[in-house]
Amino acid sequence: MSKKQLFSNLHGHDRLAFAHPLKRVTGGQGGEVVLVRGSFKNALIDCGMAYCHENTIKNIEEELSGKGLDYIILTHTHYDHVGALPYIRKRYKDAVVLGNSHSEKVLNKESAIRVIRELSEKAQEIYSEKREPIITEGLKVDKVVKDMDIIELGDRNIIIYETPGHTSCSISLFILPEKILLASESTGILIDENTVHTAILKSHKDSIKSAIRLKGLKANTIVLPHYGVLPRYFHEDYWKLFFKESEDKKNYILNLAKEGYSDEEILKDYISKFWDDEREQEQPKVAFILNAKSIISVVLKEYQ
């Protein structure tokens, strides 16, 4: 069996079957939600989208079996990662929401809350038949965490790694003693064995630094956002692919600029090159366009 065939066979449900002590509790299409259980405490990583909060809470309840939820850790503040936070807070009132200082600042901005609500509404239109107001009360960080802080769960710890690039508030999580890495979107989203989507919205340079740092951890298990568990044999190849794709996308944008394309023309070409209908299974087109504008702006700002 070729490497490509093996990789293809690992697509689908298997790649989302997280290894102990992680459990995927995602309630629907979009952002992933992961439960990490410890001998004394339990932590939820991200909250997923608002429209599917009922299924997410149901999944959490089934996994906890009456036990409490102690922490909710936000890897960053995009709507597909925090949308269901207000609903989960209502169910688990004692859970402490953790995020870095940038997350706290973002969720204190009315403009940011408005964008989260608007994109959550758009996701509801695409992925759900129900139509109900999106709740945003409770979108806030209770306690700020910083780089290398340790969240103790009993028989295991979660170490915070600030990994900016995708956003300024992006963090990655390293779980010990298992050496499981939950990587942030700053270090890419795997599409297939030849493609990594590099959603670098804040800083290309920071994203590269974040990837170098995470690669150096030599994790036993890597969980990628919007993908799941990365096949062990593909760890080294993934990092090579991320660096290559990051450089290629940067050069693609810079070359269009050198050819005299305006920002609007670069955006049009970018959408034509990278958007297809299958992407809407993970992301509304309006969100894709917002991200594309940021990616283009970042590259031109940092390298022109």
The 8 nearest C-alpha neighbors of each residue, nearest first, counted from 0:
[[1, 4, 5, 2, 3, 6, 8, 7],
 [2, 0, 4, 3, 5, 6, 7, 8],
 [1, 3, 5, 4, 6, 0, 7, 232],
 [2, 4, 6, 1, 5, 7, 192, 0],
 [5, 3, 7, 1, 6, 2, 0, 8],
 [6, 4, 2, 8, 7, 3, 1, 0],
 [5, 7, 3, 9, 4, 8, 2, 10],
 [8, 6, 4, 9, 5, 10, 3, 192],
 [7, 9, 5, 6, 10, 4, 11, 3],
 [10, 8, 6, 7, 13, 14, 5, 11],
 [9, 11, 7, 8, 14, 13, 12, 6],
 [12, 10, 13, 14, 9, 15, 8, 7],
 [11, 13, 15, 14, 16, 10, 9, 227],
 [14, 12, 16, 15, 11, 9, 10, 228],
 [13, 15, 228, 227, 12, 16, 10, 11],
 [14, 16, 227, 13, 12, 17, 228, 226],
 [17, 15, 13, 14, 18, 12, 23, 228],
 [18, 16, 21, 22, 15, 228, 23, 19],
 [17, 19, 21, 20, 16, 22, 228, 220],
 [20, 18, 21, 17, 22, 35, 36, 177],
 [19, 21, 35, 36, 18, 22, 37, 17],
 [22, 20, 35, 19, 17, 18, 34, 33],
 [23, 21, 34, 33, 17, 24, 35, 20],
 [22, 24, 33, 25, 32, 17, 34, 21],
 [25, 23, 58, 32, 33, 59, 55, 22],
 [26, 24, 32, 55, 31, 23, 27, 47],
 [27, 25, 55, 54, 51, 24, 52, 58],
 [28, 26, 51, 25, 29, 54, 55, 48],
 [27, 29, 281, 30, 126, 280, 26, 48],
 [28, 30, 281, 79, 27, 31, 48, 282],
 [31, 29, 47, 79, 80, 48, 225, 32],
 [30, 32, 25, 47, 225, 29, 33, 224],
 [33, 31, 25, 45, 46, 24, 47, 44],
 [34, 32, 23, 44, 22, 24, 43, 21],
 [33, 35, 43, 22, 21, 42, 44, 36],
 [36, 34, 21, 42, 20, 41, 43, 33],
 [37, 35, 41, 20, 34, 42, 40, 21],
 [36, 38, 152, 40, 39, 41, 153, 154],
 [37, 39, 153, 154, 40, 152, 36, 155],
 [40, 38, 153, 37, 152, 41, 154, 36],
 [39, 41, 152, 37, 69, 38, 153, 36],
 [42, 40, 36, 68, 69, 37, 35, 152],
 [43, 41, 70, 35, 71, 69, 34, 68],
 [42, 44, 34, 71, 33, 72, 70, 35],
 [43, 45, 72, 33, 32, 71, 34, 73],
 [46, 44, 73, 80, 32, 72, 47, 43],
 [47, 45, 81, 83, 32, 80, 84, 82],
 [48, 46, 80, 30, 79, 31, 32, 83],
 [47, 49, 82, 79, 83, 50, 51, 30],
 [48, 50, 83, 82, 52, 51, 119, 47],
 [49, 51, 123, 48, 52, 127, 119, 122],
 [52, 50, 26, 53, 27, 49, 54, 48],
 [53, 51, 55, 49, 83, 54, 50, 56],
 [52, 54, 56, 55, 51, 57, 26, 50],
 [55, 53, 26, 57, 56, 52, 51, 58],
 [54, 56, 26, 52, 58, 57, 25, 53],
 [57, 55, 59, 53, 58, 54, 52, 60],
 [56, 58, 54, 60, 55, 59, 53, 61],
 [57, 59, 55, 61, 24, 56, 60, 54],
 [60, 58, 56, 62, 57, 61, 24, 63],
 [61, 59, 57, 63, 58, 62, 64, 56],
 [62, 60, 58, 64, 59, 63, 57, 65],
 [61, 63, 59, 60, 64, 58, 22, 24],
 [62, 64, 66, 60, 65, 61, 59, 67],
 [65, 63, 61, 62, 66, 60, 59, 67],
 [64, 66, 63, 67, 60, 61, 62, 68],
 [67, 65, 63, 64, 68, 60, 41, 62],
 [68, 66, 69, 65, 63, 41, 91, 40],
 [67, 69, 41, 94, 70, 42, 91, 66],
 [68, 70, 94, 41, 42, 40, 67, 95],
 [71, 69, 42, 95, 94, 96, 68, 43],
 [70, 72, 96, 43, 42, 44, 97, 95],
 [71, 73, 97, 44, 45, 96, 43, 98],
 [74, 72, 45, 98, 75, 97, 44, 71],
 [73, 75, 170, 169, 45, 72, 171, 183],
 [76, 74, 169, 168, 73, 77, 102, 170],
 [75, 77, 81, 102, 80, 78, 73, 168],
 [78, 76, 80, 79, 75, 81, 115, 82],
 [77, 79, 115, 82, 81, 80, 119, 76],
 [80, 78, 48, 30, 47, 77, 82, 81],
 [79, 81, 47, 45, 78, 46, 30, 77],
 [82, 80, 46, 84, 78, 83, 47, 79],
 [83, 81, 49, 48, 78, 84, 79, 47],
 [82, 84, 49, 48, 46, 52, 86, 81],
 [83, 85, 87, 81, 86, 46, 82, 88],
 [86, 84, 137, 88, 87, 83, 138, 136],
 [85, 87, 89, 88, 83, 84, 52, 90],
 [86, 88, 84, 90, 89, 85, 91, 83],
 [89, 87, 91, 85, 92, 90, 86, 84],
 [90, 88, 86, 87, 92, 91, 85, 137],
 [89, 91, 87, 88, 92, 86, 56, 93],
 [92, 90, 88, 93, 94, 89, 87, 68],
 [91, 93, 88, 89, 94, 90, 87, 95],
 [94, 92, 91, 95, 69, 68, 88, 67],
 [93, 95, 69, 70, 68, 92, 91, 96],
 [96, 94, 70, 141, 71, 69, 97, 93],
 [97, 95, 71, 141, 140, 70, 72, 142],
 [98, 96, 72, 142, 140, 143, 71, 141],
 [99, 97, 73, 143, 102, 144, 140, 72],
 [98, 100, 144, 143, 102, 101, 145, 168],
 [99, 101, 103, 102, 143, 104, 98, 144],
 [100, 102, 168, 104, 103, 99, 105, 167],
 [103, 101, 105, 168, 99, 104, 100, 98],
 [102, 104, 100, 140, 101, 106, 105, 107],
 [105, 103, 101, 107, 102, 106, 100, 108],
 [106, 104, 102, 107, 108, 103, 101, 111],
 [107, 105, 108, 103, 139, 104, 102, 138],
 [106, 108, 104, 105, 103, 109, 139, 111],
 [109, 107, 111, 110, 106, 105, 112, 104],
 [108, 110, 112, 111, 113, 107, 106, 105],
 [111, 109, 113, 108, 112, 114, 115, 105],
 [110, 112, 114, 113, 108, 109, 115, 105],
 [113, 111, 115, 109, 114, 110, 116, 108],
 [112, 114, 110, 116, 111, 115, 109, 117],
 [113, 115, 117, 111, 116, 112, 118, 110],
 [116, 114, 78, 112, 118, 113, 117, 119],
 [115, 117, 119, 113, 114, 118, 120, 112],
 [118, 116, 114, 120, 119, 115, 113, 121],
 [117, 119, 121, 120, 115, 116, 114, 122],
 [120, 118, 122, 116, 121, 117, 115, 123],
 [119, 121, 123, 117, 118, 122, 116, 124],
 [120, 122, 118, 124, 123, 119, 117, 125],
 [121, 123, 119, 125, 124, 120, 126, 118],
 [124, 122, 120, 127, 50, 121, 126, 125],
 [125, 123, 121, 122, 126, 127, 120, 128],
 [126, 124, 122, 123, 127, 121, 283, 128],
 [125, 127, 123, 122, 124, 28, 128, 50],
 [128, 126, 123, 129, 124, 125, 50, 122],
 [127, 129, 130, 124, 126, 123, 125, 50],
 [130, 128, 127, 131, 123, 124, 50, 126],
 [129, 131, 128, 132, 123, 124, 127, 120],
 [130, 132, 133, 129, 50, 123, 120, 134],
 [133, 131, 134, 130, 120, 116, 135, 50],
 [132, 134, 116, 131, 135, 120, 49, 119],
 [133, 135, 136, 132, 85, 86, 116, 49],
 [136, 134, 138, 137, 85, 133, 116, 112],
 [137, 135, 138, 134, 85, 139, 86, 84],
 [136, 138, 85, 139, 135, 84, 88, 86],
 [139, 137, 136, 135, 85, 106, 84, 140],
 [138, 140, 106, 137, 141, 103, 107, 96],
 [139, 141, 96, 103, 142, 97, 98, 143],
 [142, 140, 96, 95, 97, 139, 143, 98],
 [141, 143, 97, 140, 96, 144, 98, 95],
 [142, 144, 99, 98, 100, 97, 145, 141],
 [145, 143, 99, 98, 148, 97, 142, 146],
 [146, 144, 148, 99, 147, 143, 159, 161],
 [145, 147, 160, 161, 159, 148, 144, 158],
 [148, 146, 159, 160, 158, 149, 145, 161],
 [147, 149, 159, 146, 145, 158, 144, 150],
 [150, 148, 158, 157, 151, 147, 159, 156],
 [151, 149, 157, 156, 158, 152, 148, 159],
 [152, 150, 156, 153, 149, 157, 155, 40],
 [151, 153, 40, 37, 155, 39, 156, 154],
 [154, 152, 39, 38, 155, 37, 151, 40],
 [155, 153, 38, 37, 152, 156, 39, 151],
 [154, 156, 153, 175, 152, 176, 37, 151],
 [155, 157, 151, 175, 150, 152, 174, 149],
 [156, 158, 174, 150, 173, 149, 172, 159],
 [159, 157, 149, 173, 172, 147, 148, 174],
 [160, 158, 147, 172, 148, 146, 171, 149],
 [161, 159, 146, 171, 170, 147, 172, 162],
 [160, 162, 170, 146, 163, 171, 169, 159],
 [161, 163, 209, 170, 169, 160, 171, 185],
 [164, 162, 167, 169, 166, 205, 165, 206],
 [163, 165, 206, 202, 185, 205, 201, 166],
 [164, 166, 185, 199, 200, 201, 184, 198],
 [167, 165, 201, 164, 168, 169, 163, 200],
 [166, 168, 163, 169, 101, 164, 201, 165],
 [167, 169, 101, 102, 75, 166, 99, 163],
 [170, 168, 75, 163, 166, 74, 162, 167],
 [169, 171, 161, 74, 162, 160, 183, 168],
 [172, 170, 182, 183, 160, 181, 162, 159],
 [171, 173, 181, 159, 158, 180, 160, 157],
 [174, 172, 180, 158, 157, 179, 181, 178],
 [173, 175, 157, 179, 178, 156, 177, 158],
 [176, 174, 177, 178, 156, 155, 157, 173],
 [175, 177, 178, 155, 174, 156, 179, 154],
 [176, 178, 175, 179, 174, 219, 220, 155],
 [179, 177, 175, 218, 174, 219, 176, 173],
 [178, 180, 220, 174, 177, 173, 218, 221],
 [181, 179, 173, 221, 182, 172, 218, 222],
 [182, 180, 222, 172, 171, 221, 223, 173],
 [181, 183, 171, 223, 180, 222, 172, 184],
 [184, 182, 171, 185, 170, 186, 169, 224],
 [183, 185, 187, 186, 165, 224, 188, 182],
 [184, 186, 165, 164, 183, 206, 187, 199],
 [187, 185, 184, 210, 183, 206, 182, 209],
 [188, 186, 197, 184, 196, 185, 195, 241],
 [187, 189, 196, 195, 224, 190, 184, 197],
 [188, 190, 195, 191, 196, 194, 226, 187],
 [191, 189, 194, 195, 188, 196, 192, 193],
 [192, 190, 194, 193, 189, 195, 7, 6],
 [191, 193, 194, 6, 3, 190, 189, 7],
 [194, 192, 191, 195, 240, 190, 189, 237],
 [195, 193, 191, 190, 192, 189, 196, 240],
 [194, 196, 189, 188, 190, 241, 187, 197],
 [195, 197, 188, 187, 198, 189, 194, 190],
 [196, 198, 187, 199, 245, 195, 188, 244],
 [199, 197, 165, 200, 196, 187, 294, 184],
 [200, 198, 165, 164, 197, 294, 203, 201],
 [199, 201, 294, 165, 293, 198, 166, 202],
 [202, 200, 166, 164, 165, 199, 297, 167],
 [203, 201, 164, 205, 204, 297, 206, 199],
 [202, 204, 206, 205, 199, 164, 207, 298],
 [203, 205, 207, 206, 202, 208, 164, 301],
 [206, 204, 164, 208, 202, 207, 203, 163],
 [205, 207, 164, 209, 203, 185, 204, 208],
 [206, 208, 210, 204, 209, 205, 211, 203],
 [207, 209, 205, 211, 206, 210, 212, 204],
 [210, 208, 162, 206, 212, 207, 211, 205],
 [209, 211, 207, 213, 212, 186, 208, 214],
 [212, 210, 208, 214, 209, 213, 207, 215],
 [211, 213, 209, 215, 210, 214, 208, 216],
 [214, 212, 210, 215, 216, 211, 209, 217],
 [215, 213, 211, 216, 212, 217, 210, 238],
 [214, 216, 213, 212, 217, 211, 218, 210],
 [215, 217, 213, 214, 218, 212, 178, 180],
 [218, 216, 215, 214, 219, 213, 178, 220],
 [219, 217, 178, 220, 216, 179, 180, 221],
 [218, 220, 178, 179, 217, 221, 177, 231],
 [221, 219, 179, 218, 180, 222, 178, 231],
 [222, 220, 180, 229, 228, 179, 181, 223],
 [221, 223, 228, 181, 227, 229, 180, 182],
 [222, 224, 227, 226, 182, 221, 181, 228],
 [223, 225, 226, 188, 184, 227, 183, 222],
 [226, 224, 31, 30, 227, 223, 188, 29],
 [227, 225, 224, 223, 189, 188, 228, 14],
 [226, 228, 15, 222, 14, 223, 229, 225],
 [229, 227, 222, 14, 221, 15, 17, 230],
 [228, 230, 221, 222, 231, 227, 223, 233],
 [231, 229, 233, 232, 228, 234, 6, 9],
 [230, 232, 233, 234, 229, 220, 219, 221],
 [231, 233, 230, 234, 235, 236, 229, 2],
 [232, 234, 236, 231, 230, 235, 237, 229],
 [235, 233, 237, 236, 231, 232, 238, 230],
 [236, 234, 237, 238, 233, 239, 232, 214],
 [237, 235, 239, 233, 234, 238, 240, 232],
 [236, 238, 240, 234, 235, 239, 233, 241],
 [237, 239, 241, 240, 235, 236, 242, 234],
 [240, 238, 236, 242, 237, 241, 243, 235],
 [239, 241, 237, 243, 238, 242, 244, 236],
 [240, 242, 238, 244, 243, 239, 195, 245],
 [243, 241, 245, 239, 240, 244, 246, 238],
 [242, 244, 240, 246, 245, 241, 247, 239],
 [243, 245, 247, 241, 246, 242, 240, 248],
 [246, 244, 242, 248, 243, 247, 241, 197],
 [245, 247, 249, 243, 244, 248, 250, 242],
 [248, 246, 244, 250, 249, 245, 251, 243],
 [249, 247, 251, 245, 250, 246, 244, 252],
 [248, 250, 246, 252, 247, 251, 298, 245],
 [251, 249, 253, 247, 248, 252, 254, 246],
 [250, 252, 248, 254, 249, 253, 247, 255],
 [253, 251, 255, 249, 250, 254, 248, 256],
 [254, 252, 250, 256, 255, 251, 257, 249],
 [255, 253, 257, 251, 256, 252, 250, 258],
 [256, 254, 258, 252, 257, 253, 260, 251],
 [255, 257, 253, 260, 259, 254, 258, 252],
 [258, 256, 254, 259, 255, 253, 260, 252],
 [259, 257, 255, 256, 260, 254, 253, 261],
 [258, 260, 256, 257, 261, 255, 254, 264],
 [259, 261, 256, 264, 255, 258, 265, 262],
 [260, 262, 264, 263, 265, 259, 256, 255],
 [261, 263, 265, 264, 266, 260, 295, 256],
 [264, 262, 266, 261, 265, 267, 260, 268],
 [265, 263, 267, 261, 266, 262, 260, 268],
 [264, 266, 262, 268, 263, 267, 260, 269],
 [267, 265, 269, 263, 264, 268, 270, 262],
 [268, 266, 264, 270, 269, 265, 263, 271],
 [267, 269, 271, 265, 266, 270, 272, 264],
 [270, 268, 266, 272, 271, 267, 265, 273],
 [271, 269, 274, 267, 273, 272, 268, 266],
 [270, 272, 268, 269, 273, 274, 267, 275],
 [273, 271, 269, 270, 268, 274, 275, 267],
 [272, 274, 270, 271, 269, 275, 268, 278],
 [275, 273, 270, 271, 272, 278, 276, 269],
 [276, 274, 277, 278, 273, 279, 271, 272],
 [275, 277, 278, 279, 274, 280, 284, 283],
 [276, 278, 279, 275, 280, 281, 274, 282],
 [279, 277, 280, 276, 281, 275, 282, 274],
 [278, 280, 282, 281, 283, 277, 276, 284],
 [279, 281, 278, 277, 282, 28, 29, 276],
 [282, 280, 29, 279, 278, 28, 283, 277],
 [281, 283, 279, 280, 278, 284, 286, 287],
 [284, 282, 279, 286, 285, 122, 287, 121],
 [283, 285, 287, 286, 288, 282, 279, 278],
 [284, 286, 288, 287, 283, 289, 118, 282],
 [287, 285, 289, 284, 288, 283, 290, 282],
 [288, 286, 284, 290, 285, 289, 291, 283],
 [289, 287, 291, 285, 290, 286, 284, 292],
 [288, 290, 286, 292, 291, 287, 285, 293],
 [291, 289, 293, 287, 288, 292, 294, 286],
 [292, 290, 288, 294, 293, 289, 287, 295],
 [291, 293, 295, 289, 290, 294, 296, 288],
 [292, 294, 200, 296, 290, 291, 295, 297],
 [295, 293, 200, 291, 297, 296, 292, 199],
 [296, 294, 292, 298, 293, 297, 291, 299],
 [295, 297, 293, 299, 294, 298, 300, 292],
 [298, 296, 300, 294, 295, 299, 202, 293],
 [299, 297, 301, 295, 300, 296, 302, 249],
 [298, 300, 303, 296, 302, 297, 301, 295],
 [299, 301, 297, 298, 302, 296, 303, 295],
 [300, 302, 298, 299, 297, 303, 203, 202],
 [303, 301, 299, 300, 298, 253, 297, 249],
 [302, 299, 300, 301, 253, 298, 256, 257]]
